[in-house]
Amino acid sequence: MRWHLRIPLTSLALVLLVLPGLPEHAGAAQRPANDNADLEAALRESEAAVGRHLADYVFRDTNGQPKRLSAFDDRPVIINLIYTACTDFCPVTVQSLARAVIGARDALGPESFTVLTIGFDTRTDHPAQMRAYAKSQGIDLANWHFLSADAQTILAITGQLGFTLSRAPQGFDHIAQTTILGTDRQVFRQVYGADLTVASIVEPLKQIRYGQTANLARFDNIVERIKLFCTLYDPDEDAYRFDWSIFTGIIVGLLSISGLAAFLLHAALQYRNARRQGRPPHPSD
């Protein structure tokens, strides 16, 4: 059985997926849930996570080395929760996210954010499996990490993220949710569905960057703010482009102001010279 339901609530689409791929007894840390889960309740739980500060969880990277969540505090973080035995919607979500991430990096810069794909099936999603999964999905991008954790950690982080999941005969029921964190590990935005657009990732990241305090005297920050301000989304291409027309308008405006200033300065000099010579100024002077 496979559900692909949309509920118009807070202008967001909730997708709760029944994903095949694991036997009924497969192990994962999870909260109790009914087969007939209340989709609106799942969405409310997800949205209630916005504003929460995540704890400093410890994961394992694909080499089995510990990796604290605080290690990524220097930039926004995108969290994508999957289980590697899924052969249907989890790969679709990862591939969709990959396209959005590439577009977001083109728009904002390759070092502007981090992506964490976390395997929540604690019985199978170990470091070697996460490494194999990343390879099978063709994901080899800098600042994209595939992580695993113990059952207690998965239970805690899914709870803080408002990520609803439960066992099902075919594998797991879970909400199709991508979470965006600010640089302080605070949940900033939930993005729903398995078909992500570049804008659904870039716009929250831009809002995070705009909200940060920056030293405008620094040249690199000025350049960054100009780039953010002048980068516009093209929905037909699902991509961002730099809008040079803004600079054209600024240049035209500056030239107009300069011309007006020159005219006023010339008139002022004429008036001053006429006063010195004791005669009224003439427009032809």
QUIHU-V224731 format. One record per residue. D_FIRST is the distance of its C-alpha to the first C-alpha in whole Angstrom. Layout:
# QUIHU-V224731
d_first=D_FIRST
d_first=D_FIRST
This chain:
# QUIHU-V224731
d_first=0
d_first=4
d_first=7
d_first=10
d_first=13
d_first=16
d_first=19
d_first=23
d_first=24
d_first=27
d_first=27
d_first=24
d_first=20
d_first=18
d_first=14
d_first=12
d_first=9
d_first=7
d_first=8
d_first=8
d_first=12
d_first=14
d_first=14
d_first=14
d_first=17
d_first=18
d_first=20
d_first=20
d_first=22
d_first=21
d_first=21
d_first=20
d_first=17
d_first=15
d_first=11
d_first=12
d_first=14
d_first=17
d_first=16
d_first=20
d_first=21
d_first=19
d_first=21
d_first=24
d_first=24
d_first=23
d_first=26
d_first=28
d_first=29
d_first=31
d_first=34
d_first=34
d_first=35
d_first=34
d_first=35
d_first=37
d_first=34
d_first=35
d_first=32
d_first=33
d_first=33
d_first=32
d_first=36
d_first=35
d_first=38
d_first=37
d_first=36
d_first=37
d_first=35
d_first=39
d_first=39
d_first=38
d_first=40
d_first=42
d_first=39
d_first=36
d_first=33
d_first=29
d_first=27
d_first=23
d_first=21
d_first=19
d_first=18
d_first=19
d_first=17
d_first=14
d_first=14
d_first=12
d_first=13
d_first=16
d_first=18
d_first=17
d_first=19
d_first=21
d_first=23
d_first=23
d_first=24
d_first=27
d_first=28
d_first=28
d_first=30
d_first=33
d_first=33
d_first=34
d_first=36
d_first=38
d_first=39
d_first=40
d_first=41
d_first=39
d_first=40
d_first=39
d_first=36
d_first=34
d_first=30
d_first=29
d_first=25
d_first=25
d_first=22
d_first=21
d_first=20
d_first=24
d_first=23
d_first=23
d_first=24
d_first=27
d_first=30
d_first=30
d_first=26
d_first=26
d_first=29
d_first=27
d_first=24
d_first=27
d_first=28
d_first=25
d_first=25
d_first=28
d_first=29
d_first=33
d_first=34
d_first=37
d_first=35
d_first=32
d_first=31
d_first=28
d_first=29
d_first=27
d_first=29
d_first=29
d_first=27
d_first=29
d_first=29
d_first=26
d_first=25
d_first=28
d_first=27
d_first=24
d_first=26
d_first=28
d_first=26
d_first=24
d_first=21
d_first=18
d_first=16
d_first=15
d_first=13
d_first=10
d_first=9
d_first=8
d_first=11
d_first=11
d_first=10
d_first=13
d_first=15
d_first=16
d_first=20
d_first=23
d_first=26
d_first=30
d_first=33
d_first=36
d_first=39
d_first=39
d_first=36
d_first=35
d_first=32
d_first=33
d_first=30
d_first=26
d_first=24
d_first=20
d_first=18
d_first=17
d_first=20
d_first=23
d_first=27
d_first=30
d_first=31
d_first=28
d_first=30
d_first=33
d_first=34
d_first=33
d_first=35
d_first=38
d_first=38
d_first=39
d_first=41
d_first=43
d_first=43
d_first=45
d_first=48
d_first=50
d_first=54
d_first=55
d_first=58
d_first=56
d_first=55
d_first=52
d_first=51
d_first=52
d_first=51
d_first=47
d_first=48
d_first=49
d_first=46
d_first=43
d_first=45
d_first=46
d_first=42
d_first=40
d_first=37
d_first=36
d_first=33
d_first=34
d_first=34
d_first=32
d_first=35
d_first=38
d_first=41
d_first=44
d_first=46
d_first=50
d_first=51
d_first=51
d_first=54
d_first=55
d_first=56
d_first=57
d_first=60
d_first=61
d_first=61
d_first=63
d_first=65
d_first=66
d_first=67
d_first=69
d_first=71
d_first=71
d_first=73
d_first=75
d_first=76
d_first=77
d_first=78
d_first=81
d_first=82
d_first=82
d_first=85
d_first=87
d_first=87
d_first=88
d_first=91
d_first=92
d_first=93
d_first=95
d_first=97
d_first=98
d_first=96
d_first=93
d_first=90
d_first=90
d_first=87
d_first=88
d_first=89
